[in-house]
């Protein structure tokens, strides 16, 4: 699985668009706590309409 840092705002905007155009999507959310103070979250969308070629997120900004 490819991992890439991304800008949260762009990812949420893309997800909002996907969900807005879908009648129904199954969503699996898995949260894994780590020994550190951070957790791993995996979100899987099933039955998403159309191709997902529009997913383009960039690295987080340095704000």
N, C-alpha and C positions, 0 to 999 in steps of 0.2 A: 504494500500500500504506500502510495506517495504521500509524504507529509510536506506541507508548505505553510509558513506563516502567512496570515492574510489579515486584511483590514476588516475589523468586525462590522463596521457600518456597511461596507460593500456587500459582505456576505449576507447580512440581514436584509438588505434591500433586494438582493437576488432571490432570497428565500421568500420574501413577501410577494414578489412577482409570480414565482412558481405556484405558491398556494392560492393566490388570487385567481389564477386561470384554471384551477383544478376543481372538479366537482367533489372528488373525494380522494384523499391520499392516505395510505397507511404509513404511520411514522413509528419507528422503533428508536428509542433513546436509551443508551447504555451509559451509565456513569460509573467509573472505576476510581475509587479513592487510592491515592498513592501514599507512600510513607512521608513524602514531602507535603507541603501545604497546598499543592496543586492537585487537580483531578483531571482525568481523561474523560471526555464526553464524545461518544460516537453517535451520530444521528444518521439513520438510514431511511430514505423515502422510497416507498413502493408505489407503483402505478402512477408515476409522474407523466403527465401528458406531454407529448412532443419531445424532440431532442433537447439535450441539456448543453448544447454548444455555447449558449450564452453565459455560462458560468465563467466569469473572468474576475478574479480578485487579485489584488496586489498586496505587497508587503505592508505591514502596519506603518503608519506615519510616525515620525519622531516627536510628535507633540508632547 
